Amino acid sequence: MPTVRRHALALLAACAALLAAPGVTAQPQPAPTLAAASDLKFAIEEVAARFEKETGHRLRLVFGSSGSFYAQILQGAPFQMFMSADEDFVFKLHDAGKTLDRGRLYAVGRIGIKVPAGSPLKADGELKDLAAALKGGRLQKFAIANPDHAPYGMRAREALQRVGLWEAIQPKLVYGENISQTAQFATSGSTQGGIIALSLALAPSVKALGDFALIPADWHQPLKQRMVLMKDAPPALRAFYDYLSTPPAQEVMKRYGFEMPRD
């Protein structure tokens, strides 16, 4: 057998052995990452599950404070889509050249007061009982999200300022890192209550833990929630971005108390 032919056959055999060897199959690509405001936890988990079932696309969901995500994305965090509870963070990211465009308004959120079972507070949306409890010494601890970076905390502060309670209540405040942690504080008995997102209050696991009442929408700036894709967003997230505007996705969002932009 000529030398060249022997070498060619040896090379083919080596390639065949390599392809048959264990551990050299293509590894699945990691799921693309969506950074979402904590008020979306229950709603977006449900929407994403429907999306995966219908399309086969897997997504990695990370929930937290919109302000914290904004800072992380500025520093190059590997999030490929951002669902903010405050549209200003999206606009700032676009101005910094981080996003594909200025995004899309996907919902308007609401806040309300949540009190756990056995609390000395009443779930009074006009916060009159909160004022009385503060004056009468019934209030020891009250939870809101940190207004320095959490949009729901910013709106809670505005509502408390609206009724003249902000200065007096500050020594009693317990700050959640995000609105999800705030809901935990407000329902666990570690506080007498708190101001949380309607979308969390409507979740069955939270709803069972006490009473809730909406705070009037005109007591604070609207919670205009905007989503945006990063420039490197893969097809799966681009598809999910569009899926959020479909009737099935919006029905889920409405069930969790979100107002749709066209409403």
C-alpha atoms as an extended CHARMM CRD file, in Angstrom:
* protein
*
       263  EXT
         1         1  MET       CA              0.0000000000        0.0000000000        0.0000000000  PROA      1               0.0000000000
         2         2  PRO       CA              1.5010000000        3.3660000000       -0.9460000000  PROA      2               0.0000000000
         3         3  THR       CA              2.6760000000        5.5240000000        1.9420000000  PROA      3               0.0000000000
         4         4  VAL       CA              0.2940000000        8.4080000000        1.1350000000  PROA      4               0.0000000000
         5         5  ARG       CA             -2.6880000000        6.0570000000        1.1080000000  PROA      5               0.0000000000
         6         6  ARG       CA             -1.6750000000        4.4810000000        4.4330000000  PROA      6               0.0000000000
         7         7  HSD       CA             -1.4080000000        7.9510000000        5.9930000000  PROA      7               0.0000000000
         8         8  ALA       CA             -4.8130000000        8.9500000000        4.6420000000  PROA      8               0.0000000000
         9         9  LEU       CA             -6.4660000000        5.8110000000        6.0160000000  PROA      9               0.0000000000
        10        10  ALA       CA             -4.7930000000        6.3370000000        9.3750000000  PROA      10              0.0000000000
        11        11  LEU       CA             -6.0800000000        9.9010000000        9.4750000000  PROA      11              0.0000000000
        12        12  LEU       CA             -9.6230000000        8.7810000000        8.6740000000  PROA      12              0.0000000000
        13        13  ALA       CA             -9.4690000000        6.1360000000       11.3740000000  PROA      13              0.0000000000
        14        14  ALA       CA             -8.2480000000        8.6800000000       13.8960000000  PROA      14              0.0000000000
        15        15  CYS       CA            -11.0850000000       11.0660000000       13.0070000000  PROA      15              0.0000000000
        16        16  ALA       CA            -13.6540000000        8.2650000000       13.3250000000  PROA      16              0.0000000000
        17        17  ALA       CA            -12.2830000000        7.3130000000       16.7330000000  PROA      17              0.0000000000
        18        18  LEU       CA            -12.4020000000       10.9290000000       17.8760000000  PROA      18              0.0000000000
        19        19  LEU       CA            -16.0100000000       11.3460000000       16.8090000000  PROA      19              0.0000000000
        20        20  ALA       CA            -16.9850000000        8.1260000000       18.5720000000  PROA      20              0.0000000000
        21        21  ALA       CA            -15.1670000000        9.0230000000       21.7730000000  PROA      21              0.0000000000
        22        22  PRO       CA            -17.3380000000        9.9660000000       24.7670000000  PROA      22              0.0000000000
        23        23  GLY       CA            -17.4000000000       13.5580000000       25.9530000000  PROA      23              0.0000000000
        24        24  VAL       CA            -16.8520000000       15.2590000000       22.6160000000  PROA      24              0.0000000000
        25        25  THR       CA            -20.4790000000       15.8890000000       21.6810000000  PROA      25              0.0000000000
        26        26  ALA       CA            -21.4730000000       19.5350000000       21.3060000000  PROA      26              0.0000000000
        27        27  GLN       CA            -22.4220000000       21.0660000000       24.6400000000  PROA      27              0.0000000000
        28        28  PRO       CA            -25.8240000000       22.7550000000       24.8760000000  PROA      28              0.0000000000
        29        29  GLN       CA            -25.6460000000       26.5230000000       24.8200000000  PROA      29              0.0000000000
        30        30  PRO       CA            -26.4850000000       28.2290000000       28.1400000000  PROA      30              0.0000000000
        31        31  ALA       CA            -29.9460000000       29.7180000000       28.3070000000  PROA      31              0.0000000000
        32        32  PRO       CA            -30.0100000000       33.4650000000       27.5870000000  PROA      32              0.0000000000
        33        33  THR       CA            -30.4690000000       35.6270000000       30.6700000000  PROA      33              0.0000000000
        34        34  LEU       CA            -33.3400000000       37.9780000000       31.4080000000  PROA      34              0.0000000000
        35        35  ALA       CA            -32.9400000000       40.4400000000       34.3010000000  PROA      35              0.0000000000
        36        36  ALA       CA            -36.4110000000       41.3140000000       35.6260000000  PROA      36              0.0000000000
        37        37  ALA       CA            -37.7040000000       43.5470000000       38.3900000000  PROA      37              0.0000000000
        38        38  SER       CA            -38.8050000000       41.5980000000       41.4580000000  PROA      38              0.0000000000
        39        39  ASP       CA            -42.4470000000       42.6060000000       41.1430000000  PROA      39              0.0000000000
        40        40  LEU       CA            -42.5330000000       40.3910000000       38.0360000000  PROA      40              0.0000000000
        41        41  LYS       CA            -41.4580000000       37.1850000000       39.7520000000  PROA      41              0.0000000000
        42        42  PHE       CA            -44.7360000000       35.2730000000       39.7020000000  PROA      42              0.0000000000
        43        43  ALA       CA            -46.1020000000       36.7350000000       36.4770000000  PROA      43              0.0000000000
        44        44  ILE       CA            -42.9720000000       36.3330000000       34.3450000000  PROA      44              0.0000000000
        45        45  GLU       CA            -42.2360000000       32.8500000000       35.6660000000  PROA      45              0.0000000000
        46        46  GLU       CA            -45.6890000000       31.8240000000       34.4380000000  PROA      46              0.0000000000
        47        47  VAL       CA            -45.3410000000       33.5930000000       31.0860000000  PROA      47              0.0000000000
        48        48  ALA       CA            -41.8530000000       32.1450000000       30.5330000000  PROA      48              0.0000000000
        49        49  ALA       CA            -43.1090000000       28.6310000000       31.2810000000  PROA      49              0.0000000000
        50        50  ARG       CA            -45.8290000000       29.0220000000       28.6300000000  PROA      50              0.0000000000
        51        51  PHE       CA            -43.3020000000       30.4460000000       26.1810000000  PROA      51              0.0000000000
        52        52  GLU       CA            -40.9190000000       27.5180000000       26.7130000000  PROA      52              0.0000000000
        53        53  LYS       CA            -43.7340000000       25.0050000000       26.2620000000  PROA      53              0.0000000000
        54        54  GLU       CA            -44.8680000000       26.6500000000       23.0240000000  PROA      54              0.0000000000
        55        55  THR       CA            -41.4680000000       27.3570000000       21.4760000000  PROA      55              0.0000000000
        56        56  GLY       CA            -38.9400000000       25.0790000000       23.1720000000  PROA      56              0.0000000000
        57        57  HSD       CA            -36.7590000000       28.0950000000       24.0320000000  PROA      57              0.0000000000
        58        58  ARG       CA            -35.3130000000       28.0160000000       27.5490000000  PROA      58              0.0000000000
        59        59  LEU       CA            -34.6870000000       31.2730000000       29.4050000000  PROA      59              0.0000000000
        60        60  ARG       CA            -32.7260000000       32.0420000000       32.5460000000  PROA      60              0.0000000000
        61        61  LEU       CA            -34.6910000000       34.4220000000       34.7710000000  PROA      61              0.0000000000
        62        62  VAL       CA            -32.9550000000       36.6080000000       37.3650000000  PROA      62              0.0000000000
        63        63  PHE       CA            -35.0400000000       38.8330000000       39.6440000000  PROA      63              0.0000000000
        64        64  GLY       CA            -33.9010000000       41.8430000000       41.6360000000  PROA      64              0.0000000000
        65        65  SER       CA            -33.9850000000       45.6000000000       42.0340000000  PROA      65              0.0000000000
        66        66  SER       CA            -34.2420000000       47.5760000000       38.7950000000  PROA      66              0.0000000000
        67        67  GLY       CA            -31.7080000000       50.1040000000       40.0390000000  PROA      67              0.0000000000
        68        68  SER       CA            -29.2160000000       47.3830000000       40.9150000000  PROA      68              0.0000000000
        69        69  PHE       CA            -29.6360000000       45.7560000000       37.4920000000  PROA      69              0.0000000000
        70        70  TYR       CA            -29.1300000000       49.1440000000       35.8480000000  PROA      70              0.0000000000
        71        71  ALA       CA            -25.8150000000       49.5840000000       37.6490000000  PROA      71              0.0000000000
        72        72  GLN       CA            -24.7270000000       46.0250000000       36.8070000000  PROA      72              0.0000000000
        73        73  ILE       CA            -25.5470000000       46.4010000000       33.1130000000  PROA      73              0.0000000000
        74        74  LEU       CA            -23.5510000000       49.6320000000       32.9850000000  PROA      74              0.0000000000
        75        75  GLN       CA            -20.6000000000       47.6260000000       34.3150000000  PROA      75              0.0000000000
        76        76  GLY       CA            -21.0130000000       44.9460000000       31.6460000000  PROA      76              0.0000000000
        77        77  ALA       CA            -23.1480000000       42.3150000000       33.4090000000  PROA      77              0.0000000000
        78        78  PRO       CA            -24.1320000000       39.5410000000       30.9400000000  PROA      78              0.0000000000
        79        79  PHE       CA            -27.8690000000       40.2460000000       30.8580000000  PROA      79              0.0000000000
        80        80  GLN       CA            -29.3310000000       40.1750000000       27.3540000000  PROA      80              0.0000000000
        81        81  MET       CA            -32.7820000000       41.5440000000       28.1890000000  PROA      81              0.0000000000
        82        82  PHE       CA            -33.9300000000       43.8710000000       30.9680000000  PROA      82              0.0000000000
        83        83  MET       CA            -37.4590000000       44.2980000000       32.3040000000  PROA      83              0.0000000000
        84        84  SER       CA            -37.3720000000       47.3630000000       34.5270000000  PROA      84              0.0000000000
        85        85  ALA       CA            -40.0080000000       48.5690000000       36.9700000000  PROA      85              0.0000000000
        86        86  ASP       CA            -39.0340000000       52.1400000000       36.0660000000  PROA      86              0.0000000000
        87        87  GLU       CA            -38.6500000000       53.1790000000       32.4590000000  PROA      87              0.0000000000
        88        88  ASP       CA            -36.0410000000       55.8200000000       33.3150000000  PROA      88              0.0000000000
        89        89  PHE       CA            -33.4340000000       53.1050000000       33.8780000000  PROA      89              0.0000000000
        90        90  VAL       CA            -34.0240000000       51.8250000000       30.3380000000  PROA      90              0.0000000000
        91        91  PHE       CA            -33.6850000000       55.3200000000       28.8790000000  PROA      91              0.0000000000
        92        92  LYS       CA            -30.4070000000       55.8550000000       30.7320000000  PROA      92              0.0000000000
        93        93  LEU       CA            -29.0240000000       52.5380000000       29.4760000000  PROA      93              0.0000000000
        94        94  HSD       CA            -29.9230000000       53.4950000000       25.9330000000  PROA      94              0.0000000000
        95        95  ASP       CA            -28.2310000000       56.8710000000       26.3450000000  PROA      95              0.0000000000
        96        96  ALA       CA            -25.1380000000       54.9740000000       27.5380000000  PROA      96              0.0000000000
        97        97  GLY       CA            -25.1580000000       52.8770000000       24.3530000000  PROA      97              0.0000000000
        98        98  LYS       CA            -25.9910000000       49.5920000000       26.0850000000  PROA      98              0.0000000000
        99        99  THR       CA            -29.3210000000       48.7010000000       24.4800000000  PROA      99              0.0000000000
       100       100  LEU       CA            -30.7140000000       47.9330000000       21.0580000000  PROA      100             0.0000000000
       101       101  ASP       CA            -33.2000000000       50.8030000000       21.2600000000  PROA      101             0.0000000000
       102       102  ARG       CA            -35.3360000000       52.6570000000       23.8390000000  PROA      102             0.0000000000
       103       103  GLY       CA            -37.4100000000       49.5590000000       24.5070000000  PROA      103             0.0000000000
       104       104  ARG       CA            -41.1240000000       49.1110000000       24.9440000000  PROA      104             0.0000000000
       105       105  LEU       CA            -43.5640000000       49.9440000000       27.7300000000  PROA      105             0.0000000000
       106       106  TYR       CA            -44.9820000000       46.5950000000       28.8360000000  PROA      106             0.0000000000
       107       107  ALA       CA            -47.0320000000       47.3690000000       31.9720000000  PROA      107             0.0000000000
       108       108  VAL       CA            -47.9800000000       49.8600000000       34.6630000000  PROA      108             0.0000000000
       109       109  GLY       CA            -47.6860000000       48.6500000000       38.2650000000  PROA      109             0.0000000000
       110       110  ARG       CA            -49.5400000000       49.5300000000       41.4770000000  PROA      110             0.0000000000
       111       111  ILE       CA            -48.6550000000       49.6030000000       45.1600000000  PROA      111             0.0000000000
       112       112  GLY       CA            -50.6540000000       48.9100000000       48.3000000000  PROA      112             0.0000000000
       113       113  ILE       CA            -50.3410000000       48.2080000000       51.9980000000  PROA      113             0.0000000000
       114       114  LYS       CA            -49.9610000000       44.6020000000       53.1410000000  PROA      114             0.0000000000
       115       115  VAL       CA            -50.4410000000       43.5420000000       56.7610000000  PROA      115             0.0000000000
       116       116  PRO       CA            -49.8640000000       40.0250000000       58.0970000000  PROA      116             0.0000000000
       117       117  ALA       CA            -52.3960000000       38.0910000000       60.1460000000  PROA      117             0.0000000000
       118       118  GLY       CA            -52.4040000000       39.2940000000       63.7500000000  PROA      118             0.0000000000
       119       119  SER       CA            -50.9240000000       42.6880000000       62.9320000000  PROA      119             0.0000000000
       120       120  PRO       CA            -52.1100000000       45.7070000000       64.9530000000  PROA      120             0.0000000000
       121       121  LEU       CA            -52.3810000000       47.5520000000       61.6330000000  PROA      121             0.0000000000
       122       122  LYS       CA            -55.3360000000       47.5450000000       59.2710000000  PROA      122             0.0000000000
       123       123  ALA       CA            -54.9950000000       47.1950000000       55.5170000000  PROA      123             0.0000000000
       124       124  ASP       CA            -56.1660000000       50.7410000000       54.8740000000  PROA      124             0.0000000000
       125       125  GLY       CA            -55.2560000000       52.0530000000       51.4240000000  PROA      125             0.0000000000
       126       126  GLU       CA            -55.5540000000       55.6820000000       52.5250000000  PROA      126             0.0000000000
       127       127  LEU       CA            -52.9940000000       54.9850000000       55.2900000000  PROA      127             0.0000000000
       128       128  LYS       CA            -55.1530000000       56.5760000000       57.9930000000  PROA      128             0.0000000000
       129       129  ASP       CA            -54.7310000000       53.6200000000       60.3260000000  PROA      129             0.0000000000
       130       130  LEU       CA            -50.9820000000       53.6670000000       59.6780000000  PROA      130             0.0000000000
       131       131  ALA       CA            -50.9250000000       57.2960000000       60.7760000000  PROA      131             0.0000000000
       132       132  ALA       CA            -52.9510000000       56.4690000000       63.9020000000  PROA      132             0.0000000000
       133       133  ALA       CA            -50.7090000000       53.4970000000       64.7090000000  PROA      133             0.0000000000
       134       134  LEU       CA            -47.6160000000       55.6340000000       64.3590000000  PROA      134             0.0000000000
       135       135  LYS       CA            -49.0550000000       58.3290000000       66.6030000000  PROA      135             0.0000000000
       136       136  GLY       CA            -50.4110000000       55.8820000000       69.1670000000  PROA      136             0.0000000000
       137       137  GLY       CA            -47.2880000000       53.7320000000       69.4510000000  PROA      137             0.0000000000
       138       138  ARG       CA            -48.7860000000       50.6360000000       67.7910000000  PROA      138             0.0000000000
       139       139  LEU       CA            -46.2410000000       50.6800000000       64.9850000000  PROA      139             0.0000000000
       140       140  GLN       CA            -42.8330000000       49.1620000000       65.6370000000  PROA      140             0.0000000000
       141       141  LYS       CA            -41.5240000000       48.2150000000       62.1880000000  PROA      141             0.0000000000
       142       142  PHE       CA            -42.8070000000       48.8570000000       58.6750000000  PROA      142             0.0000000000
       143       143  ALA       CA            -41.3130000000       47.5880000000       55.4060000000  PROA      143             0.0000000000
       144       144  ILE       CA            -40.7430000000       49.3230000000       52.0890000000  PROA      144             0.0000000000
       145       145  ALA       CA            -38.2720000000       48.6370000000       49.2960000000  PROA      145             0.0000000000
       146       146  ASN       CA            -35.1110000000       50.7190000000       49.3930000000  PROA      146             0.0000000000
       147       147  PRO       CA            -36.0370000000       53.9690000000       47.6060000000  PROA      147             0.0000000000
       148       148  ASP       CA            -32.4090000000       54.5840000000       46.6650000000  PROA      148             0.0000000000
       149       149  HSD       CA            -32.5960000000       52.0010000000       43.8740000000  PROA      149             0.0000000000
       150       150  ALA       CA            -35.9650000000       50.1660000000       43.9100000000  PROA      150             0.0000000000
       151       151  PRO       CA            -38.7770000000       51.8680000000       41.9560000000  PROA      151             0.0000000000
       152       152  TYR       CA            -41.4700000000       50.4380000000       44.2280000000  PROA      152             0.0000000000
       153       153  GLY       CA            -39.6230000000       51.9150000000       47.1900000000  PROA      153             0.0000000000
       154       154  MET       CA            -39.5080000000       55.2740000000       45.4490000000  PROA      154             0.0000000000
       155       155  ARG       CA            -43.2690000000       55.1840000000       44.9490000000  PROA      155             0.0000000000
       156       156  ALA       CA            -43.8540000000       54.0620000000       48.5420000000  PROA      156             0.0000000000
       157       157  ARG       CA            -41.8690000000       57.0680000000       49.7480000000  PROA      157             0.0000000000
       158       158  GLU       CA            -43.9480000000       59.3570000000       47.5180000000  PROA      158             0.0000000000
       159       159  ALA       CA            -47.1880000000       57.9360000000       48.9430000000  PROA      159             0.0000000000
       160       160  LEU       CA            -45.9690000000       58.3620000000       52.5090000000  PROA      160             0.0000000000
       161       161  GLN       CA            -44.9190000000       61.9190000000       51.7100000000  PROA      161             0.0000000000
       162       162  ARG       CA            -48.3540000000       62.5320000000       50.1890000000  PROA      162             0.0000000000
       163       163  VAL       CA            -50.0360000000       61.8880000000       53.5540000000  PROA      163             0.0000000000
       164       164  GLY       CA            -47.3440000000       63.6060000000       55.6170000000  PROA      164             0.0000000000
       165       165  LEU       CA            -45.9430000000       60.4470000000       57.2360000000  PROA      165             0.0000000000
       166       166  TRP       CA            -42.4980000000       60.2160000000       55.6880000000  PROA      166             0.0000000000
       167       167  GLU       CA            -40.5070000000       62.1000000000       58.3290000000  PROA      167             0.0000000000
       168       168  ALA       CA            -42.2250000000       60.4460000000       61.2930000000  PROA      168             0.0000000000
       169       169  ILE       CA            -42.1150000000       56.9030000000       59.9590000000  PROA      169             0.0000000000
       170       170  GLN       CA            -38.4580000000       56.7790000000       58.9060000000  PROA      170             0.0000000000
       171       171  PRO       CA            -37.1510000000       55.4580000000       62.2860000000  PROA      171             0.0000000000
       172       172  LYS       CA            -39.6000000000       52.5350000000       61.9520000000  PROA      172             0.0000000000
       173       173  LEU       CA            -38.7080000000       51.5780000000       58.3920000000  PROA      173             0.0000000000
       174       174  VAL       CA            -37.1360000000       48.2890000000       57.3800000000  PROA      174             0.0000000000
       175       175  TYR       CA            -35.7810000000       48.4260000000       53.8440000000  PROA      175             0.0000000000
       176       176  GLY       CA            -35.9950000000       45.4840000000       51.4690000000  PROA      176             0.0000000000
       177       177  GLU       CA            -33.2720000000       45.1850000000       48.8620000000  PROA      177             0.0000000000
       178       178  ASN       CA            -36.0870000000       44.7830000000       46.3200000000  PROA      178             0.0000000000
       179       179  ILE       CA            -39.8690000000       44.5610000000       46.4030000000  PROA      179             0.0000000000
       180       180  SER       CA            -39.8410000000       40.7660000000       46.6850000000  PROA      180             0.0000000000
       181       181  GLN       CA            -37.7730000000       40.8870000000       49.8680000000  PROA      181             0.0000000000
       182       182  THR       CA            -40.0200000000       43.6920000000       51.1120000000  PROA      182             0.0000000000
       183       183  ALA       CA            -43.0480000000       41.4390000000       50.6680000000  PROA      183             0.0000000000
       184       184  GLN       CA            -41.2810000000       38.7970000000       52.7590000000  PROA      184             0.0000000000
       185       185  PHE       CA            -40.6760000000       41.3450000000       55.5180000000  PROA      185             0.0000000000
       186       186  ALA       CA            -44.2920000000       42.5380000000       55.3390000000  PROA      186             0.0000000000
       187       187  THR       CA            -45.7980000000       39.0490000000       55.6570000000  PROA      187             0.0000000000
       188       188  SER       CA            -43.3650000000       37.1490000000       57.8810000000  PROA      188             0.0000000000
       189       189  GLY       CA            -44.2730000000       38.8520000000       61.1500000000  PROA      189             0.0000000000
       190       190  SER       CA            -40.8860000000       40.5700000000       61.4160000000  PROA      190             0.0000000000
       191       191  THR       CA            -42.7440000000       43.8420000000       60.7100000000  PROA      191             0.0000000000
       192       192  GLN       CA            -46.3210000000       44.9860000000       61.2850000000  PROA      192             0.0000000000
       193       193  GLY       CA            -46.7730000000       45.3910000000       57.5450000000  PROA      193             0.0000000000
       194       194  GLY       CA            -45.4000000000       47.1770000000       54.5130000000  PROA      194             0.0000000000
       195       195  ILE       CA            -46.0130000000       48.7110000000       51.1100000000  PROA      195             0.0000000000
       196       196  ILE       CA            -45.6370000000       46.1200000000       48.3560000000  PROA      196             0.0000000000
       197       197  ALA       CA            -46.5010000000       45.5350000000       44.6980000000  PROA      197             0.0000000000
       198       198  LEU       CA            -50.0260000000       44.5310000000       43.7690000000  PROA      198             0.0000000000
       199       199  SER       CA            -48.5350000000       41.8670000000       41.4850000000  PROA      199             0.0000000000
       200       200  LEU       CA            -46.9740000000       40.1490000000       44.5020000000  PROA      200             0.0000000000
       201       201  ALA       CA            -50.0120000000       40.6300000000       46.7290000000  PROA      201             0.0000000000
       202       202  LEU       CA            -52.1510000000       38.7550000000       44.1820000000  PROA      202             0.0000000000
       203       203  ALA       CA            -49.8740000000       35.7090000000       44.1230000000  PROA      203             0.0000000000
       204       204  PRO       CA            -51.6580000000       32.9100000000       46.0500000000  PROA      204             0.0000000000
       205       205  SER       CA            -48.6610000000       32.2640000000       48.3150000000  PROA      205             0.0000000000
       206       206  VAL       CA            -48.6120000000       35.9190000000       49.4010000000  PROA      206             0.0000000000
       207       207  LYS       CA            -52.3410000000       36.5410000000       49.3540000000  PROA      207             0.0000000000
       208       208  ALA       CA            -52.8740000000       33.8960000000       52.0260000000  PROA      208             0.0000000000
       209       209  LEU       CA            -50.5540000000       35.6830000000       54.4560000000  PROA      209             0.0000000000
       210       210  GLY       CA            -52.7250000000       38.6360000000       55.4490000000  PROA      210             0.0000000000
       211       211  ASP       CA            -54.7520000000       41.5270000000       54.1010000000  PROA      211             0.0000000000
       212       212  PHE       CA            -53.9740000000       44.0090000000       51.3290000000  PROA      212             0.0000000000
       213       213  ALA       CA            -55.4110000000       47.3310000000       50.1540000000  PROA      213             0.0000000000
       214       214  LEU       CA            -54.4660000000       49.4320000000       47.1380000000  PROA      214             0.0000000000
       215       215  ILE       CA            -53.0360000000       52.9030000000       47.6200000000  PROA      215             0.0000000000
       216       216  PRO       CA            -54.5970000000       55.4810000000       45.2440000000  PROA      216             0.0000000000
       217       217  ALA       CA            -52.6970000000       55.6070000000       41.9730000000  PROA      217             0.0000000000
       218       218  ASP       CA            -52.5200000000       59.4110000000       41.9740000000  PROA      218             0.0000000000
       219       219  TRP       CA            -50.6120000000       59.4730000000       45.2730000000  PROA      219             0.0000000000
       220       220  HSD       CA            -47.3740000000       58.7240000000       43.4570000000  PROA      220             0.0000000000
       221       221  GLN       CA            -45.7300000000       58.8790000000       40.0510000000  PROA      221             0.0000000000
       222       222  PRO       CA            -46.9280000000       56.0620000000       37.7770000000  PROA      222             0.0000000000
       223       223  LEU       CA            -44.8740000000       52.8780000000       37.7670000000  PROA      223             0.0000000000
       224       224  LYS       CA            -44.2390000000       52.7940000000       34.0290000000  PROA      224             0.0000000000
       225       225  GLN       CA            -42.4520000000       49.5080000000       33.4340000000  PROA      225             0.0000000000
       226       226  ARG       CA            -40.3080000000       49.2210000000       30.3010000000  PROA      226             0.0000000000
       227       227  MET       CA            -38.3710000000       46.3380000000       28.7750000000  PROA      227             0.0000000000
       228       228  VAL       CA            -35.4290000000       46.4340000000       26.4130000000  PROA      228             0.0000000000
       229       229  LEU       CA            -33.0840000000       44.1010000000       24.5580000000  PROA      229             0.0000000000
       230       230  MET       CA            -29.3250000000       44.3770000000       24.7130000000  PROA      230             0.0000000000
       231       231  LYS       CA            -27.4280000000       44.5890000000       21.4530000000  PROA      231             0.0000000000
       232       232  ASP       CA            -26.2800000000       40.9570000000       21.7730000000  PROA      232             0.0000000000
       233       233  ALA       CA            -29.7380000000       39.5310000000       22.5250000000  PROA      233             0.0000000000
       234       234  PRO       CA            -30.1060000000       36.0950000000       20.8890000000  PROA      234             0.0000000000
       235       235  PRO       CA            -33.1560000000       34.9780000000       18.8740000000  PROA      235             0.0000000000
       236       236  ALA       CA            -34.8000000000       33.2810000000       21.8840000000  PROA      236             0.0000000000
       237       237  LEU       CA            -34.9740000000       36.5270000000       23.8570000000  PROA      237             0.0000000000
       238       238  ARG       CA            -36.0490000000       38.5150000000       20.8180000000  PROA      238             0.0000000000
       239       239  ALA       CA            -38.8890000000       36.0440000000       20.4300000000  PROA      239             0.0000000000
       240       240  PHE       CA            -39.8120000000       36.3540000000       24.1260000000  PROA      240             0.0000000000
       241       241  TYR       CA            -39.7450000000       40.1480000000       23.8470000000  PROA      241             0.0000000000
       242       242  ASP       CA            -42.3680000000       39.9070000000       21.1090000000  PROA      242             0.0000000000
       243       243  TYR       CA            -44.2910000000       37.1580000000       22.9260000000  PROA      243             0.0000000000
       244       244  LEU       CA            -44.9270000000       39.5290000000       25.8430000000  PROA      244             0.0000000000
       245       245  SER       CA            -47.2120000000       41.5740000000       23.5810000000  PROA      245             0.0000000000
       246       246  THR       CA            -49.4130000000       38.6080000000       22.6750000000  PROA      246             0.0000000000
       247       247  PRO       CA            -52.8650000000       38.0700000000       24.2330000000  PROA      247             0.0000000000
       248       248  PRO       CA            -51.8650000000       34.9390000000       26.2300000000  PROA      248             0.0000000000
       249       249  ALA       CA            -48.9410000000       36.7460000000       27.8690000000  PROA      249             0.0000000000
       250       250  GLN       CA            -50.9600000000       39.8760000000       28.5700000000  PROA      250             0.0000000000
       251       251  GLU       CA            -53.7660000000       37.8670000000       30.1300000000  PROA      251             0.0000000000
       252       252  VAL       CA            -51.2760000000       36.5190000000       32.6660000000  PROA      252             0.0000000000
       253       253  MET       CA            -49.9480000000       40.0120000000       33.3590000000  PROA      253             0.0000000000
       254       254  LYS       CA            -53.4610000000       41.3660000000       33.8920000000  PROA      254             0.0000000000
       255       255  ARG       CA            -54.2560000000       38.5540000000       36.2880000000  PROA      255             0.0000000000
       256       256  TYR       CA            -51.3670000000       39.7470000000       38.4540000000  PROA      256             0.0000000000
       257       257  GLY       CA            -52.7600000000       43.2820000000       38.5260000000  PROA      257             0.0000000000
       258       258  PHE       CA            -50.6860000000       44.9410000000       35.8440000000  PROA      258             0.0000000000
       259       259  GLU       CA            -52.3050000000       47.5160000000       33.6080000000  PROA      259             0.0000000000
       260       260  MET       CA            -51.4170000000       47.0630000000       29.9540000000  PROA      260             0.0000000000
       261       261  PRO       CA            -50.0470000000       50.1030000000       28.0930000000  PROA      261             0.0000000000
       262       262  ARG       CA            -53.0340000000       50.3170000000       25.7630000000  PROA      262             0.0000000000
       263       263  ASP       CA            -55.5540000000       50.1520000000       28.6460000000  PROA      263             0.0000000000
